[in-house]
Amino acid sequence: MLALVGIFINTLLLVTPLYLFALLRLLLPFHAAQVRLSRVLVVIAETWMAINNAIIDLFSQVEWRVEGMDGLARHEWYLMTSNHQSWADILVLQKVTNRRVPSLKFFLKQELIWVPLLGLAWWALDFPFMKRYSRAQLEKRPELKGKDMETTRKACEKYAHYPVSVMNFFEGTRFTPEKHRQQDSPYRHLLKPKAGGAAFTLKAMGGQLHCLLDFTIVYPPGTSRSLLGFLGGDMDRVEVIARRRPIPDWAAQGDYENDPEFRRRIQEWVSEIWAEKDALIESRL
């Protein structure tokens, strides 16, 4: 609880300058000013994460075992993914990547813009807010087809001017034993990956992403994987293994919804990555 209070106070202190610079960016619609102010906003976000990391280190006393971060660069563009077990995963990824790779950008559901304090902060930091339509909605209103891609593509156009790490949890949701059973997942420690999310992200970025930064997070067996468990010291260690994988050129060029051959190829590519990840987790437990 002390860690949460510290993170909350940190958020209150830094969200004010973040909002002010975001407002200034709205008032100065010139390209040079937009790029420079966007970089200032990233610096504020990185400072917020650095302070959060110090708070986590103070209270959690976690032993960090991190592999594969050598050779990463802040001037590159990355597509990032990870297995997803807990809300703690986001803090873990921020801990190991902050100021070592470009600032993380998460694809968010449109409803999350209403989260107090953070919703507007995510908007100011150019996180793409996605509104996905169900099949029933598209059948009723065919004109909505492709709207989600177009909205995201416009958001991602800003990323051409400064490096970013676009984060996409391929599983789409957090792992639970119940979800694992419902899916009849072929993996022991993972849910089935949603290759459509990877295809959607790559196409929205227009071929600008050439490297997949694949993280595997391993928490100690028998410990709480909850956010409070992580912050409260229930875990004595956290392992994070990063692997860089080249993204095939064809992966950003296909139509996942309408091209069965492309859909098969990208599903096979993602499934191979997930099989390796599952074996890696098994070897570390």
C-alpha positions in Angstrom: 0.0 0.0 0.0 2.9 2.4 0.7 4.2 1.7 -2.8 0.8 2.5 -4.3 0.6 5.7 -2.3 4.1 6.7 -3.5 3.2 6.0 -7.2 -0.1 7.9 -6.8 1.8 11.0 -5.4 4.4 10.7 -8.1 1.5 10.7 -10.7 -0.1 13.8 -9.1 3.2 15.7 -9.2 4.1 14.9 -12.8 0.7 14.9 -14.5 0.5 18.6 -14.1 3.5 19.5 -16.3 2.5 16.8 -18.7 -0.9 18.4 -19.1 0.6 21.9 -19.5 3.0 20.8 -22.3 0.2 18.8 -24.0 -1.9 22.0 -24.0 1.0 24.0 -25.4 1.3 21.4 -28.2 -2.4 21.9 -29.0 -1.9 25.6 -29.2 1.2 25.4 -31.4 0.3 23.3 -34.5 3.6 23.8 -36.2 5.5 20.6 -37.2 8.8 21.6 -35.4 7.0 22.6 -32.2 4.9 19.4 -32.3 8.0 17.2 -32.5 9.9 19.0 -29.8 7.0 19.1 -27.4 6.3 15.4 -28.0 9.9 14.7 -26.9 9.4 16.8 -23.8 6.3 14.8 -23.0 8.3 11.6 -23.4 11.0 13.0 -21.0 8.3 13.6 -18.4 6.9 10.1 -18.8 10.4 8.6 -18.5 10.9 10.6 -15.3 7.6 9.3 -13.9 8.6 5.7 -14.7 12.1 6.2 -13.2 10.6 7.5 -9.9 8.1 4.6 -9.9 11.0 2.2 -10.3 12.8 3.7 -7.4 9.6 3.3 -5.3 9.3 -0.3 -6.4 12.9 -1.1 -5.5 12.5 0.5 -2.1 9.4 -1.5 -1.0 9.4 -4.7 -3.0 13.1 -5.8 -2.6 12.8 -7.9 -5.8 15.9 -9.5 -7.2 15.9 -8.7 -10.9 17.3 -11.2 -13.4 17.3 -9.6 -16.8 18.8 -11.0 -20.0 19.0 -9.9 -23.6 19.0 -6.2 -23.2 22.5 -5.6 -24.5 22.7 -3.9 -27.9 19.3 -2.2 -27.7 19.1 1.4 -28.9 17.0 4.4 -28.1 17.1 5.6 -31.7 15.4 2.4 -33.2 11.7 1.6 -33.7 10.5 -1.6 -32.0 7.4 -3.7 -31.9 7.3 -5.2 -28.4 5.3 -8.1 -27.0 5.3 -10.2 -23.8 3.4 -13.0 -22.1 0.7 -11.4 -19.9 0.0 -12.7 -16.4 -0.7 -9.7 -14.2 -1.1 -6.0 -14.1 2.4 -6.1 -12.6 3.7 -7.0 -16.1 3.4 -3.3 -17.2 5.5 -2.1 -14.3 8.0 -4.9 -14.9 8.3 -3.9 -18.6 8.6 -0.2 -17.7 11.3 -1.1 -15.1 13.6 -3.0 -17.6 13.0 -0.8 -20.7 12.9 2.7 -19.3 15.6 4.9 -21.0 17.0 1.8 -22.7 14.6 1.7 -25.6 12.3 4.3 -27.0 9.2 5.2 -24.9 6.5 2.5 -24.8 3.3 3.1 -26.6 0.4 0.8 -25.7 -2.6 0.2 -28.0 -5.6 1.0 -25.6 -9.3 0.4 -25.7 -11.1 3.7 -26.3 -12.9 3.5 -23.0 -9.6 3.8 -21.1 -9.4 7.5 -22.0 -11.8 8.0 -19.1 -9.4 6.6 -16.5 -8.8 9.4 -13.9 -5.5 11.2 -14.5 -3.9 8.5 -16.6 -6.5 8.6 -19.5 -5.6 12.1 -20.5 -1.9 11.4 -19.9 -2.0 8.5 -22.3 -3.8 10.7 -24.9 -1.1 13.4 -24.4 1.6 10.8 -25.0 0.0 9.7 -28.3 -1.1 6.2 -27.2 -3.5 5.0 -29.9 -7.0 4.6 -28.6 -8.8 1.8 -30.6 -12.5 1.3 -31.1 -13.0 -2.2 -32.3 -16.4 -3.1 -33.8 -18.1 -6.5 -33.4 -19.2 -8.5 -36.4 -22.8 -7.7 -35.6 -22.0 -4.0 -35.6 -20.2 -4.2 -39.0 -23.1 -6.2 -40.5 -25.5 -3.5 -39.3 -23.3 -0.6 -40.4 -20.9 -1.7 -43.1 -19.5 1.8 -43.4 -17.6 1.2 -40.1 -15.4 -1.4 -41.6 -11.8 -0.2 -41.7 -12.5 2.7 -39.4 -10.4 1.2 -36.5 -7.4 0.7 -38.9 -7.7 4.2 -40.3 -7.9 5.8 -36.8 -4.9 3.9 -35.6 -2.9 4.6 -38.8 -3.4 8.4 -38.2 -2.3 8.0 -34.6 0.8 6.1 -35.7 1.8 8.7 -38.3 3.2 10.8 -35.4 5.6 8.0 -34.7 7.5 8.6 -37.9 9.1 11.7 -36.3 10.6 10.1 -33.2 11.5 6.5 -32.2 8.9 4.5 -30.3 8.4 1.0 -28.9 4.9 -0.1 -29.8 3.7 -2.6 -27.2 1.1 -5.3 -28.1 0.3 -8.2 -25.8 -0.4 -10.9 -28.4 -2.5 -12.9 -26.0 -4.9 -10.0 -25.8 -5.7 -10.6 -22.1 -4.1 -11.8 -18.9 -3.5 -15.5 -18.4 -5.7 -17.3 -15.9 -6.2 -21.1 -15.5 -9.8 -20.6 -16.3 -9.1 -18.8 -19.6 -6.4 -21.5 -20.4 -9.0 -24.2 -20.0 -11.7 -22.4 -22.0 -9.3 -21.9 -24.9 -8.0 -25.4 -24.7 -4.6 -23.7 -25.3 -1.9 -25.9 -26.7 0.7 -24.2 -24.5 1.4 -25.0 -20.9 2.0 -21.4 -19.6 0.4 -19.2 -22.3 -2.9 -18.4 -23.9 -3.3 -18.7 -27.6 -1.8 -15.6 -29.3 -3.9 -13.4 -31.5 -2.0 -13.0 -34.6 -4.5 -10.4 -35.9 -3.2 -8.0 -33.3 0.3 -8.3 -34.6 -0.8 -7.9 -38.2 -3.0 -4.9 -37.3 -0.1 -3.2 -35.6 2.4 -3.8 -38.3 0.1 -2.7 -41.1 -0.9 0.4 -39.1 2.8 1.4 -38.8 3.2 1.1 -42.5 6.3 -1.2 -42.5 8.3 1.1 -40.2 8.8 -1.7 -37.6 11.5 -4.2 -38.5 12.4 -5.7 -35.1 10.2 -7.6 -32.7 11.4 -7.2 -29.1 10.0 -10.3 -27.5 9.9 -10.3 -23.6 9.3 -13.3 -21.5 8.4 -12.6 -17.8 8.8 -15.5 -15.3 7.5 -15.1 -11.8 8.6 -17.5 -9.0 6.2 -20.5 -8.7 3.9 -20.5 -5.7 3.9 -16.7 -5.3 1.2 -14.1 -5.9 1.3 -12.7 -9.4 -1.0 -9.8 -8.5 0.1 -6.2 -8.6 -0.1 -6.0 -4.8 1.9 -9.1 -4.4 4.6 -7.7 -6.7 4.7 -4.3 -4.9 4.4 -5.8 -1.5 7.5 -8.1 -1.7 5.7 -11.4 -2.1 8.1 -12.2 -5.0 11.8 -12.6 -4.1 12.8 -12.5 -7.8 11.5 -11.7 -11.3 13.2 -13.0 -14.4 12.8 -11.1 -17.7 14.3 -12.5 -20.9 14.4 -10.3 -24.0 14.9 -11.7 -27.5 15.2 -9.6 -30.7 13.5 -11.2 -33.7 13.5 -9.8 -37.3 10.0 -9.0 -38.6 9.5 -10.4 -42.1 8.9 -7.7 -44.7 5.7 -9.4 -45.9 4.2 -9.2 -42.4 3.3 -5.5 -42.9 1.9 -5.8 -46.3 -1.0 -8.3 -46.1 -4.7 -8.1 -45.4 -5.3 -10.3 -42.4 -9.1 -10.2 -42.6 -9.5 -10.9 -46.3 -6.4 -12.9 -47.4 -6.4 -16.5 -46.0 -2.9 -17.2 -47.2 -1.4 -14.1 -45.4 -3.5 -15.0 -42.3 -2.0 -18.5 -42.3 1.6 -17.3 -42.7 1.4 -14.7 -39.9 -0.4 -17.2 -37.6 2.4 -19.7 -38.2 5.0 -17.0 -37.5 3.4 -16.0 -34.2 2.7 -19.6 -33.2 6.4 -20.5 -33.6 7.4 -17.6 -31.3 4.8 -18.7 -28.7 6.0 -22.3 -28.8 9.6 -21.1 -28.1 8.3 -18.8 -25.3 6.3 -21.6 -23.7 9.4 -23.9 -23.6 11.5 -21.1 -22.2 9.1 -20.5 -19.3 9.0 -24.2 -18.6 12.8 -24.3 -18.4 12.9 -21.4 -15.9 10.3 -22.8 -13.4 
